[in-house]
């Protein structure tokens, strides 16, 4: 059998642009504290999930009541808004631990 050797060289990634100024990074660290990120993550994730359930309830109510437009529009809006809310909540969830 042939023995295959792999050699891995260390590579570094460099930014093509200029690094962010220290003032901007400092402002980001002050605004996005773990507490604020936790609150936004909770609102985004749990708000999105509750929006899904409320939207489903509105769709069910719309199917029972004939000629209804309010529950139809509200259900559609809640179901559409749920996806971006969950995504934004997950972004803030990732930012909680990334500030070291």
C-alpha angles and dihedrals in degrees: 000000000000120000114224119204123197122198118196120201122209113249131190127204118224126195115248091212132048120287117258114270116258091242092060093047091048091051091050092051091049095048099041100054117162090254094055092044090050092052093048091046092051093047092047099046100036092037090053093049093047089047089056092053093044090049091051091050090051091050091050091049089048091053091052097046112062119218094019120144103167097066090042093056094040092049092049092048093048093048092049095045093050096072098055091043092056091046093050090046091053091051090054089045089058091049094057095078099027098080101086 
